[in-house]
């Protein structure tokens, strides 16, 4: 899977479900992209471009990052459980 696939949201599907490893990789990529956006917005604070709209966008981006981390953590836990289940069998 390429970065373009990850960025566009394309997924490798197995029986209609995303491969757990690919889901985690996609989540990490999305987190990285959102953190880069957040960093760019933070660097704008204190400049003439610092507006209430910018601060609202910062807030929404921070919340989005938190949700991405939570979702990716859940996907990682699922992948780990599947991996453990396969090892046991």
ZAKE-43355 format. One record per residue (C-alpha): residue number from 1; chain; x, y, z. Coordinates in nm, 4 decimals, padded with zeros to 6 digits. Example, Ala and Ser with C-alpha at 12.3 -4.5 7.8 and 13.67 -1.06 7.14 Angstrom:
ZAKE-43355
<node 1 "A" <01.2300 -00.4500 00.7800>>,
<node 2 "A" <01.3670 -00.1060 00.7140>>,
END
This chain:
ZAKE-43355
<node 1 "A" <00.0000 00.0000 00.0000>>,
<node 2 "A" <00.1417 00.3366 -00.0992>>,
<node 3 "A" <00.1265 00.6655 00.0875>>,
<node 4 "A" <-00.1149 00.7873 -00.1793>>,
<node 5 "A" <-00.3432 00.4943 -00.1015>>,
<node 6 "A" <-00.3249 00.5698 00.2700>>,
<node 7 "A" <-00.3843 00.9387 00.2161>>,
<node 8 "A" <-00.6838 00.8808 -00.0102>>,
<node 9 "A" <-00.8312 00.6290 00.2317>>,
<node 10 "A" <-00.8027 00.3269 00.0014>>,
<node 11 "A" <-00.7831 00.0041 00.1954>>,
<node 12 "A" <-00.6799 -00.3530 00.1381>>,
<node 13 "A" <-00.9940 -00.5497 00.2098>>,
<node 14 "A" <-01.0074 -00.9111 00.3154>>,
<node 15 "A" <-01.3610 -01.0541 00.3133>>,
<node 16 "A" <-01.4971 -00.6988 00.3220>>,
<node 17 "A" <-01.2782 -00.5989 00.6179>>,
<node 18 "A" <-00.9559 -00.4014 00.6249>>,
<node 19 "A" <-00.6421 -00.5996 00.7057>>,
<node 20 "A" <-00.5698 -00.5161 01.0742>>,
<node 21 "A" <-00.2047 -00.4382 01.0050>>,
<node 22 "A" <-00.3002 -00.2050 00.7220>>,
<node 23 "A" <-00.5633 -00.0410 00.9440>>,
<node 24 "A" <-00.2959 00.0371 01.2038>>,
<node 25 "A" <-00.0548 00.1652 00.9364>>,
<node 26 "A" <-00.3279 00.3847 00.7922>>,
<node 27 "A" <-00.4131 00.5202 01.1378>>,
<node 28 "A" <-00.0502 00.6043 01.2130>>,
<node 29 "A" <-00.0204 00.7793 00.8771>>,
<node 30 "A" <-00.3355 00.9820 00.9457>>,
<node 31 "A" <-00.2060 01.0770 01.2921>>,
<node 32 "A" <00.1253 01.1882 01.1442>>,
<node 33 "A" <-00.0513 01.3979 00.8810>>,
<node 34 "A" <-00.2807 01.5596 01.1400>>,
<node 35 "A" <00.0117 01.6354 01.3740>>,
<node 36 "A" <00.1977 01.8028 01.0858>>,
<node 37 "A" <-00.1086 02.0160 01.0184>>,
<node 38 "A" <-00.1364 02.0980 01.3888>>,
<node 39 "A" <00.2306 02.1999 01.4015>>,
<node 40 "A" <00.1845 02.4279 01.1002>>,
<node 41 "A" <-00.1160 02.5919 01.2682>>,
<node 42 "A" <00.0695 02.6337 01.6001>>,
<node 43 "A" <00.3529 02.8085 01.4160>>,
<node 44 "A" <00.0973 03.0654 01.2966>>,
<node 45 "A" <00.0028 03.1674 01.6520>>,
<node 46 "A" <00.1242 03.5148 01.7427>>,
<node 47 "A" <00.1493 03.6251 01.3799>>,
<node 48 "A" <-00.0850 03.8555 01.1883>>,
<node 49 "A" <-00.2630 03.5388 01.0676>>,
<node 50 "A" <-00.3577 03.4521 01.4287>>,
<node 51 "A" <-00.7377 03.4783 01.4253>>,
<node 52 "A" <-01.0250 03.3273 01.6214>>,
<node 53 "A" <-01.0861 03.1026 01.3181>>,
<node 54 "A" <-00.7271 02.9753 01.3365>>,
<node 55 "A" <-00.7651 02.8991 01.7060>>,
<node 56 "A" <-01.0927 02.7146 01.6374>>,
<node 57 "A" <-00.9196 02.5131 01.3663>>,
<node 58 "A" <-00.6387 02.4336 01.6124>>,
<node 59 "A" <-00.8941 02.3142 01.8662>>,
<node 60 "A" <-01.0754 02.0957 01.6113>>,
<node 61 "A" <-00.7454 01.9534 01.4855>>,
<node 62 "A" <-00.6402 01.8668 01.8408>>,
<node 63 "A" <-00.9703 01.6874 01.9000>>,
<node 64 "A" <-00.9346 01.5076 01.5670>>,
<node 65 "A" <-00.5846 01.3895 01.6611>>,
<node 66 "A" <-00.7176 01.2569 01.9913>>,
<node 67 "A" <-00.9903 01.0625 01.8109>>,
<node 68 "A" <-00.7400 00.9253 01.5574>>,
<node 69 "A" <-00.5140 00.8091 01.8408>>,
<node 70 "A" <-00.8064 00.6398 02.0152>>,
<node 71 "A" <-00.9238 00.4681 01.6958>>,
<node 72 "A" <-00.5727 00.3565 01.6016>>,
<node 73 "A" <-00.5105 00.2272 01.9518>>,
<node 74 "A" <-00.8284 00.0183 01.9245>>,
<node 75 "A" <-00.7156 -00.1142 01.5849>>,
<node 76 "A" <-00.3760 -00.2025 01.7293>>,
<node 77 "A" <-00.5402 -00.3880 02.0163>>,
<node 78 "A" <-00.7583 -00.5815 01.7693>>,
<node 79 "A" <-00.4574 -00.6671 01.5521>>,
<node 80 "A" <-00.2681 -00.7835 01.8601>>,
<node 81 "A" <-00.5585 -01.0026 01.9706>>,
<node 82 "A" <-00.5888 -01.1550 01.6234>>,
<node 83 "A" <-00.2141 -01.2156 01.6138>>,
<node 84 "A" <-00.2247 -01.3748 01.9596>>,
<node 85 "A" <-00.5211 -01.5912 01.8586>>,
<node 86 "A" <-00.3349 -01.7115 01.5467>>,
<node 87 "A" <-00.0249 -01.7920 01.7567>>,
<node 88 "A" <-00.2318 -01.9942 02.0047>>,
<node 89 "A" <-00.3964 -02.1983 01.7295>>,
END
